[in-house]
Amino acid sequence: MEKNIREKSFTEADTREKKDIRLIGLDLDGTTLTSDKVLTPRTKKVLETCLERGIQVLPATGRAKSGIPAYLTGIQGIRYILLSNGALVYDMKEDRYVYQNLLPFEKSMALLDQLESYGSFYDLFAGGFGRCEGRFLDNLGDYAIEPHIQDLIHMSRKRIDNLRDWLLSWKKPVEKFTVFFADPEARLRAMADMGRDPDLAVTSSIPNNMELNSASCNKGDALLSLGRMLGFSPSQIMACGDGINDLDMVRMAGFGVAMENGMDQVKEAADFITKSCDEEGVAYAIERFVL
């Protein structure tokens, strides 16, 4: 397995091979953004060059719409955003969702009791925002949530008093649930429990969280669905990612790219392993294979 991963890794001496790529799906955290959540000037310029050449650039994230940084959506030419692990694809130009794959209301209600039993942080995404109880927002450090993730949570969540009451008033499907664990063993138990549920897709974006979507929801399905809407074949689609929630996207795209800092499962599924997010690996891969 390690040999296969190494064979797909970048080397400066590798032969360059330009591909007919028309759509690029890009995870944000740990991929397009540095570990400090920065979009570097070089990476921004590469994305702008793609857009100038008619190549669609799709931010493809586990975040809700409220968590997408303006410095990314403000790049001229970016039109679509894949949200909440593929639960939604949003058209910024027409202000509408062109693709949806949501968790039913009844299933979401049933999950609340189960999530409460783990003694973990949990919230849900709906209507473009995370909805989070104050008891969690005020005690994020108790759940081993790193400071930069705490900042993102405060920026992208709306405070509510009681999630059950809020959901009963919402009475519509939701995008996903996010769960954080202070205890790694509790996380493993929860992921095993939820993994046995045929109605759920269970994934994660960082080592101490769990994310729950509808069973058929993933970034890969949403990415290829948008590709079909735009008239692109899978072979014309490139995807870059690092986390488990990127695995389907990297596997299903015609050309899948894993970050050097990515999870081994993603590297194994990828066609190419680029440099790390702090070495501008997205820019490196796009320059080499697309531009």
KELOLUM-35140 format. One record per residue: x, y, z of N, C-alpha, C in turn. Coordinates in steps of 0.02 Angstrom, whole numbers, plus 50000, padded with zeros to 5 digits. Each point is the difference from the previous one (the first is absolute). Example, Ala and Ser with C-alpha at 12.3 -4.5 7.8 and 13.67 -1.06 7.14 Angstrom:
<recs>
506604971650390499555005950000500455006050000499825005349964500425005950003499615005550037
</recs>
This chain:
<recs>
500424994050000499585006050000500435006250000500515000350044500445005850002500375000949934500194994549969500355000549936499555003449948499364998049998499545003049953499925007550012499965002050063499945007050017500615003849977500594997450013500615003449981500055000849924499774994949964500045000249927499565005649971499485002050037499565005249975500205006950025500525000450041500215006450027500375004149948500005006550011500345004649954500764999250005500345001049945500725001250000500125005449948500495004050010500135005449954500184997549930500244993949996500224997349936499444996649961499404999550030499454996549967499835003349933499804995849953499785002649935499335003650009499955005949971499375003750004499514997449948499374999750020499494997449956499385004350007499875004349951499425004450003499374996049986499485001450039499374996449993499445004849980499494997349968499435004149979499525000750059500165004450045499605001050060499575006349991499344999350013499545005649992499675002050066500064995850051499695001350066500474997350053500165004350049500454998050054499645000850067499894994550036499715000150067500555000550052499975005050042500535001450048499745000150072500214995250039499895000550073500365006350024499775002850056500305006150026500524998550054499774998050059500444999250057500484994149991500645001450006500514994949991500164998649928499695003849954500104998849929500155006649964499495003849983500105006449966500275005350047499774999850063500245004750051500584996950038500455004250023500554997650042499744997850068500434997250040499784997950067499795005950043500205006149980499795006150034499385003049968499674996349956499395002249966500125005949954500555000049965500195005549955499984997649928499725004149955500054998949928500605004049976500534996649981500615003649982499935003649933500385005349989499975003649936500124995449940500474995350007500144995549944499394995749984499694997050051499424995849989499425004049971499895006050026499475004249974500125001649926500615001549982500165001649930499884994049955500184994150023499884993949960499254999049989499605001050052499284999249992499725005249952500245006150005499775005249954500194998449928500584997249990500214998149932499554994549972499834995250042499534994849977499345003149977499735004450041499365003149985500045004249936500565003549991500095003949939500004995649938500224993850008500034995349943499364995849993499495001750039499364996549994499954993650039500484998850046499994994050042499635001750065499464996350014499615001350061500394997950062500005004350051500324998550064499444999550052499964994350033499454998750047500274998950070499945004950045500144998550070499544994350023500294994850029499624993950018500164998450073499555001850044500175000250071499474996550043500204998550061499524997750050499675005750036500225006149987499725005850034499295001749975499635003550042499385003049979500145006349959499495002649967500105005949958500285005850041499795000650062500225005450043500744999650016500314994249990500714999150017500475000949942499755002049941500435000949942500305006950001500675000650000500315006650004499875004349939499885006450011499845004649945500585000849953500624999250025500585000849955500034994449949499624994650011499984994649951499405000949953499415001250028499415000949958500045006549960500415004650022500085006449965500444999649939500334994449989500424999349940499545000049939500135004649955499585000849941499994993649958499414997549987499934994049959499784993950039500124999850066499744994350039499255000950008499644995049977499275000450000499674995050047500264994050004499694994750039500414998350062499654997850053500324997650061499674993550021500404994950013499764993750027500055000550076499444998950035499945001250072499824993750039500195000150063499784994850048500124992949974500614998949974500204993349975499614997749940499705004649963499624998149941499255000050010499775002350057499285000550011499685005249954500415005049981499755005449958500535002249950499785002349942500435003949955499625006649988500335005450017499695006649998500265004049940499535002949963500165004449944499985007150025500585003150008500035006850027499705005149952500074998849935499765004849950499245000550002499674994250004499274999949999499704999450070500424999750052499784999550069499504994350010500214994149980499574994150008500434993750005499694994850028500334993550004499844996049937500524997749966499894996149939500044992550014500184998250060500054992950020499894999650075499604994950021499884999050072499974992550015500284998250057499964993150024500015000450076499415000750030499935001950070499774994350044500115000950066499764995250050499275001550015499564995149995499295001250015499905002650071499485004050008499835002850066499924994650052499634994749984499864994850050500644996650021500454998649954500644996950017500415004750043499995006349985500385004950039499755000350072499354999750009499725000050068500234993850038499994994349966500194993750033500735000050021500435003749963500715000150016500165003850065499575004650020500165004350057500124996150064499564995150015500084996150061500644995949997500154997149942500604995949993500635004250009500025006049971500585004250007500095002550072499465001350033500045002350070500324994650044499914993749983500254994550042500764999550000500345003249952500734999549996500365005250042499645004850028500335005250040500465004449960499835000949936500425003749954499675006749981500415004249968499735005949966499644997749937499425002849986499674998849935499585006049980499965000949935499555005149973499784997749931499585004049967499784998249933500035006049955500044998649935500005005249949499334999949964499705005949995499365000649964499915007349981499725001249941499885006849979500625004249992500574996749985500625003649988500415001650061499774998150060500355001450062500074993750042500504999850043500014995250054499545002550055499634995550031499555001750055500264996450062500225003950049500374997250057499745002850066499924995550048499775002150066500545003850038499795004750040500465004150039500444996050047499754994450026500404995950046500624997249965499974999249935500584997749962500445005949978499695005349975500385005849977500435003150055499754999650061500365003250056500534995550031500064993849976500464995250030500364995949948500205003149945500304996349945500654996550021500375003050045500634997050022499914993450035499414998750026499874993750035499974994049952499975001449935499924994649951500614999349955500585002250025500644999349964499975003449932499635005449994499945003749937500565005249998500414999849949500585004449995499785007349990500425004750022499805007149997499775002449932500344997949945499795002549935499334997149979499844994050024499344997149986499475003550043500195001850062499545003850042499815006649966500485003349970499865006349966499504998949943500114994649962499554998549944499294998550026499954996350054499354998450029499645006450021500355004450035499675006250022499785004349941500384999749946499855004149941499404997349960499934993449999499524997049954499374997150033499955000250066499424997250034499545005550028499364998350002499515004150034499844996850067500015004050052499864997550067499254998950009499834994150026499314998650018499984997150070499415000050031499944997550068499944992450002499604997349955499864992850002499934997549928500434995349981500024997649931499364996249982499744996250048499384996249986499425004849986499935005150042499465004849989500095003649933500635001749985500115003549937499824995649941500204993650002499874995549945499254998749992499644999750056499284999149996499665006049966500285005850009499735005949967500225000549927500594997249984500265000049931499594995349956499914993950023499584995049967500184998849927500645000649984500244998849932500644995950003500224997049945500634996350000500595004550019500544996850023500605003750019500594997649959500535003950000500584998549958500444994550031500205001050063500424995050033500045001450074500264995250038500185000850070500764999950005500275004150044500714999850016500074998450075500464995550016500104997750069500755000350016500175002750059500705000250023500064996150065500564996450007500114995750058500655001850036499955000550066500615000750040500344993350010499604994649999500254993250012500044996249934500604998249977500064996449936499634993349999499984996650058499644993650002499255001049989499735005450028499295001549990499865001449927500465003349967499925001449928499994993549960500454995450015500024993749964499354996050010499745000150063499384996550013499425003249962499985006650000499465003549965500034998849926500595000249971500064998949928499804992849982500164995350043499794993049988499244999450005499715003250051499274999850009499655003049939500215005949982499685003649945500134996549933500584996949994500174996549938499564994149985499654997550051499544994449989499315002349977499905006549998499355002849981499985000849924499584996349965499995000449926499755006749973499715004150044499745006549978500505005650006500624998450022500495005350013500644998949961500315005549980500695000049977500415002950057500494996350024500405001950058500715001549976500245006050014500675001949978500305004750052500585002949983500335004850044500465004449958500155005850026500455004649966500645001250039499984998950066500595000650043499984994250050500574998650034500044993950040499514999350058499735005550027499574999350058499275001649985499804999749936499295001449987499674994249961499345000449995499604995549961499475004249965499854998449937499515003849963499494995249970499375001850005499454995649980499595003449945499934996649944499595002249945499514994549981499565001449952499574994749974500444994649967499744994049996500414994249980500335000949933499685003249952500275000649933500385006549989500095003850053500315006749993500754999550008500375002849952500725000850006500235005249949500605002550009500265005149955500064997549928500174993749992500104997349933499365000049959499454997850031499374999849964499785007149981500075004750046499815006949986500445003049945500654998750003500465002649950499844997449931499904993449993499844997249935499315002149976499545001050046499335002449981500055007049970500395004450031500105006649971500354999549933500484995549995500344999049936499524998249944499534995550016499504998149949499575006049981499805004050049499605005949985500375004849953500655000450008500405004649960500254996849935499854993649990500204996749938500694997150000500284998550060500684997350004499974992650018500444996249970500064992950016500444999350062499974994350036500444999050058500745000949984500204998149939500705000749982500235007249996499535004749997500175007149997499965003350068499934996050052499925002650068500614997950042500275004850036500564999050046499765001650070500244996550050499815001250069500624999750044500055004550048500565000250047499734999950071500294995750043499774999650069500504996650045499845000250065500464997250050499654995550051499355001250013499664996550054499554994449976499734996350048499564994449984499385002349964499765006150016499415002549964500165002049928500634999849981500205001249930500114993549961499964994450034500194993749969499604998449938499345000650003499584998449942500145004749942500115006450016500145004949948500654998449964500524998450038500654998349970499954993649960499624995250025499934993549966499585000549937499475004150000499525000149946500195004849943500405005050015500215004749948500454996549950500005002549939500434997149949500735000450019500195005250036500695000750024499975002350073500164995450045499975001350072500685001650028500045005450040500635002350029499945000150076500464996850033500045000250073500575004550022499915003150057500535004350027500514995750038500625002350000500524996550037499824999450074499635005050026499784999950070499354996350009499754996649948499354996750003500024993250035499404997350011499924993450030500234994749950500264994450027500254994749956499464997249954499374999650025499464997449957499915004449938500075006550009499915004749944500594999249952500604999350026500594999049958499954993649959499744994850031499934993649965499505000549943499495004250009499485000749948500215004849944500505004150012500185005449954500404997449940499975003949946500434998849942500685003450009500025005050043500625003850010499995002950070500595000150031500075003150066500445006249993499705005750014500365006349992500335002250064500285005850000500335002750060499485001750053500225001650059499555001450055499645006749990499485001150041499635006349995500445005950017500504999150043500455005550018500555001149948500044995449952500465000849944499635001649935499385002150007499585002049943499924994349950499824994150029499944994049959499455000449948499465003650014499475000849950500275003849939500355005650013500285003949946500494995749959500414996150035500494995849966499664995149953499474996650024499674995049959499645003149941499685005750010499645003349945500495002649948500535003050022500525002549953500274994349958500114994450032500324994449966499544996449952499374998750021499574995749959499465003849961499865006250018499455003649968500265006049959500435003950030500235006249968500644999049960
</recs>
